[in-house]
Amino acid sequence: MLDAAVKALSDEQLEELTKVRQTLHMSPEASGEEEQTARFVVEQLKQIGADRVVSGIGGFGVIAEYQGAADGPTVMIRCELDGLPIEEISEVPYRSQVPGRGHLCGHDGHMVMVLGVAHMLAKYPPQKGRVLLMFQPAEETGAGAPAVIADQKFAEFRPDFAFSLHNLPGRPMGEVSICREYANCASRGMQINLRGKSSHAAAPEDGLSPATAMATLMGVLAELGAGGEMNDQFALSTLTHARLGEPTFGIAPGFGELRVTLRSISDALMDDMVARAEQAVARATKDLEVSISWHDIFLACVNHPESRDHIIKAAKYNGAALKELDFPMRWSEDFGRFGLDGAKSAMFFLGSGENQPQLHNPDYDFPDKLIPVGTAMFTTLIDQLLGLND
């Protein structure tokens, strides 16, 4: 193992990476639109150095590859390319220059931490095996990881180990948190379209309104999961949108739409929620035309015990405060798909400040103080599994 001080980024590298992070922050692209971000990342990787850079994976995904001299496992470090379709309201000088778009989840910082790892690998290449730095598209919609895995370009890269992180507002700066098993909840969006027949508001009996069915479903679907304290039966159903007819006074409505987000600690509980939700819709809408579609599908993200142990070891090696958690984050991540694809995967969390705005808040900004922390954690994980040449 290289000494932690040896693996530290230089002041010049940190200054440059901070500038890169702020440049990325000014030009966010939403899921599936990350063409310019990917191009910028490729340019950075070519300047820093890699054995090979492959782009266009699963959309705009980018992989930088580093080969060791001897045989060994493949270790993937994954970050995200996409921003959010949210208007930024912060006053920082590098605020988003793209109307209606913002890096308000910290993916700009995640990318830069992985670029920091690229700097380390350019100086200290792996002794054995192979390192992949994966810049993944479309995490926010849950479409990115499945698209990467399904892409034939990814077939030659499939990792044995996969690691990722997410910054975590509300926790002390630089604290490493790791969940015992489940790291993130499963979730999916349910869209229900109801169609009957409109009529004059003076003669509603001559039409077929979805209003009663919608009112019933708004109550019944909310009862699928009450949320509350996180435990091994956690389930939450959140009504996110409702629309009934035209915004007039003279028409009894003939159509309606409901959107609900289902969330659960495990995929098994999610399957149960989905079945009960579909049954509830069938019971409430017998006389209506109904269509159900599913969106933003995230499977539960589960930490592999071996990779989890490596993260704990890396945190202790780097002198980071460590918090071991029994239960996952409520929010979802598509990173778990790599575990289902055969990688020993695990995600950890880095505290980004106890008084920081929440993820997806319009005034959120990734703290640059975390850049060397995340870079050190990822570099140490690679060193533990593959060894780095001094």
N, C-alpha and C positions, 0 to 999 in steps of 0.2 A: 504493500500500500504506500502510495506517495504521501508525504507529510501534508497536512491540511494547509499549512502556510505556503508550501510550494504550489499547491493547486489553486491558490487564490488569484483572482483577476487583478491585474495591475490597475493603478489609478487611471492610467491613460485608457485602458480597455473599458473600465467602468464609465468614464466620461463619454467615450464614444458610444457605448451601448445605451446610455441614458439618452443621448441625442437621437439614436435610432428609435428607441421606444417612443419618444415624443413625436418623431416624424410619423411613425405608424399611427399614433393616436390622432393625428390631424386628418388622416385619410382612411377612415373605417369603411369597410364594405360588408354588407349583410351576407348571410348564409347563401352559398351558391353563386355569389357575385365577386369572389375574391381574386379576380384576375390580376389586378394591379398589385395587390398585396403579395401574391405568390411571386410575381415577377421581381418585386423588390427583395423578397427573401432569397430568391435564386441569386440575384446580384450580390447580396451580402455573403452568401455561402461561397460563391466563387472567389470573392475577395479574401475571405478568411482561409479557405482551402478545405477541400474534401476529396476523397478518392473518386467519388462519383456523385453527381446531382441529377435526380430524375424528377421531372415535373409532370403535371397533368394526370395525377393519380386520383381516381374517384372524384373527378371534377378538377379543382385547382390544387390538389394536394401535392406536396413536395417532400422528397426524401433525400437526405444527404447520407452517404454510406462511407464508413471507415472500416478498413479491413485490418485484422491482426495478422501477425506472421504465422501463427499456429492455429490449428483447428480449435474451435470452441463454440459456445452458444451465441446466438444472435440476441442482442439487447436493444430494444427500441425505447427511445425517449420521445414522448408525444406532446405536442402543443397544438393550439387552435389558431386558425387564420381569421375567423369571422368576427365582425362587430355586431351591433344590434340596430334594429330599425326604431331607435329612440333618439329624440333631439337632445343634444347635450346642452346643459345650462350653466356649466362651470365657467369661471372667469380666468382659468389658467391661460397663459399666452399661446399654448399649443393646443387649444381646444379644437374640436372637430371642425373641419372646413366643409363638411358634406352635410347639407340640410337633411334632417330626418335620420341621420346615422350617427352612432357613437360607439367608441370602444368603452363601454360602460360595464364590462364584466372582467376586464383585466387581461384579455387575450393578447393585447399588445405587449404587456409585460411578460406573459408566458412565452411568447415568441422570442423575446429578447433574452430571457434566461437560457433558452435552448441555443440561441446564437452564442451566448457566453460559453456553453458547453462546446460548441464548434471551435471557439478560440482555444480551449483547453486541449481538445483532441488534435488540433493542428500542431500543438507543441508536444503533447504527450499521447501519441497514438496507442491504441490497444495492443497488448502483447499477444492476445489470442482472440479467436472469434470475430465478431463483427458488431459494429454499432450502427444503428439507424436513428437519425434525427428526423422525426415525422412531423411535418407542419400540415395539420389536417383541416380540410374545409368543413363547413356546414355543421359544426357541433351544436349550435343553438337550436336547430330544428330536429336534431337526432338523425339526420339523413347522411351525415358525413362519414362516420365510421363504417356503416353498412356498405356505402358506395365504394370506399377504399378497399374493403375486404373483397367485394365482388369484382373489382377491376383486375383484369388479367396481368396488368403490370405489377400488381402487388404479390402475385404468386411466388416470385423468386425471393421476396423479402420477408416472408412470414416469420415473426420473431418467436424466440423461446421465452423471453421475458419482455414485459412491457411496463413502463412506468409513466405516470403523469402526475401533475399537481394542479391544485386550484388555490388561489388566494382566498382568504376567509376573513371578511370584516367582522369586527366584534371580538376578536381574539388578539392577544398581545403580539406586537410586531415580531415576526420571525419565529414564532412558536410553531413547531411541527405537530400536527394532529394526524393520527392514523386510526381508522376504524377496525374493529376486531374482525368483521366479516363483510357485511354490506357497507359500501362506501356511499352510495347514492340510491335514492328511491327509483322505482319504476314509475313511469307516468305516460299518459297518452291523452290526446284531445279527441273528444267525441262530438261530432257535428250531426245534429238531428234536423232534417228538413221535413216539414209537415205541409201537406197541401189538401185543402178542401174546396170550397166554392164561395166566392165573395157574393155579397148581396147588398141591397140598400140598407142603411142603418135603421130605417123605419120598418124594415121587414126582414130581420135577421133569420127568422124561421125558414125563409126561402133559400138560404145558403147553408154552408157547412163550415163553421168556424173552428180553427184549431185552438181557440183560447182556453177552453176547459181542459183539453189534453195538456197544453203547455203549463197551465197552473198546477195541474196534478204532478207533472213530471218535475217541475222546479222543486217541489217538496220531496218527492220520492227519490229523485237522483241525489239530492243533498244528503239523504239518510244512508247512502251507500258507504260513506266514510265520514266520520265526525272529526277526524284529526286528533287533536289533543296531544298528550305526552307521547313521545316516540317510544315504541316498544315493539315486540316481535309480531304484533297484530296491527301495526299502524296502517290506517287507510284514510284517505281524505278525498272527498268529492267537492269540487269548487265550480259553481256556476260562473262562467266568464262572459257570456253574451246571450241576449235574448232579443228577438225581433218579431213583432206580430203585425201583419198587415201594413197598410199604408198610413203615414202620419196625417190622417184626415179625420173628420167627424161624420162624414156622410156615407162611409163604406164599412159594412161589417166584414171583418177580415176573412181572407180565403187562404192565407199561407202564414207560416211561422217558422222560426229557426231558433234552436237552442244550441249553445256550445258549453261543454262541461269538461273540466280537466279531472281525470281520475289519477290518483297517486297512491302507491302502496310500498311497503318495505321490500316485498318480494314479487317475483314474477307469478308465483302460484296464487298469491292474494289478488294480483292484478287480473289474472284469468277469471277468478271468481267474480270480481267487480264487473268485468266486461259482460259476463254471462247474465248477471243480475240486472245490469243496466239495459241490455237488449230485451230481456223479459219484461222489464217495467215499461219500456216503450211499446212493446207489442200489446200489453194489457190496456194501455191508456189511449191507443190510437186506432181502434178497430175499424172505424168508418173513414179514416183518412188515408191518403197516399203518403207513405213514409219512406225516407231513405236515410241511412246511417253511414257516415264515413269516418275514418280514423286518421288522425294527423299527429305529427310530432311524437312519434312512438319511441320511447326510451325504455329499454330493459333495465332491470336492476344492475347496478355496478357492484361486483363482488371482488373483494381482495383475496388473492391467492395467499395462503399462509406463508409459503417460502418467500415470496416477494415482500409481504408485509414485514417479515423478520429482517429482511435486508434494509428496509426503510428505517426501522427502529435502530438498527446497528449504525446506519449512516447518520442519523440524527445525533446519536450519542457521540459518534466519532467527531462530528463537527461542533459539539458543545451546545447544540440547540436545546431550548426548552422543549420537552416532549409531553404530549397529552394523548393517552390511549383512550379511545371512545368505544363504547359498547354498541352504539347504534349509528346509523348513517345520517348524512345530510338529507333534509327534505327534498331539496332540488335534485334534478336528474342530470345524467351525463351519458353520452353515447360511448365513452371509453370502454365500458364493460363488454362491448361487442368483441374487442380483441381477446378478452379472456375466453369468451365462448368460441372463438376461432382457434383456440389451442394455446395461446400465450399464458404464461404465469404472470398475470397482470395485477397491479395494485396502484391505487391513487392515494396521495396524501395531501394535506392541506397546510398552507402557510398562513399564519396569522398576519393580517395586514393592518392592524391597528384597532384598538377597542372603540375609538370614536369615529371610525371611518363610515361614510355612507354605505348603505347596503348595495350589494350587487344589483345591477339593472336600475339603480337610481339615476336620474338624469344628471346629478352632480358627482357621480362616482369617478375616481381617478386612481389608477394603479400606483402604489407607492414605489418609487425607484429604489428605495432602501432595500427592497426585497430581491433586487437583481442578483447581487452576489450570494445571497442565501440560497435561492433556488438553483443557481449555477453550481454551487458547492455540493448541494444534496445530489443532484443528478450526476455530477462528475464522480462523486464518491461511490454511488451505486454502480457505475460502470467499472470503477477501479476494483470494487469488491468482487465483481463477477468475472472480469476479464483481465484485470491488471493493466496498468498504464506504464508505458516506457518512460523512464526518467531521462 
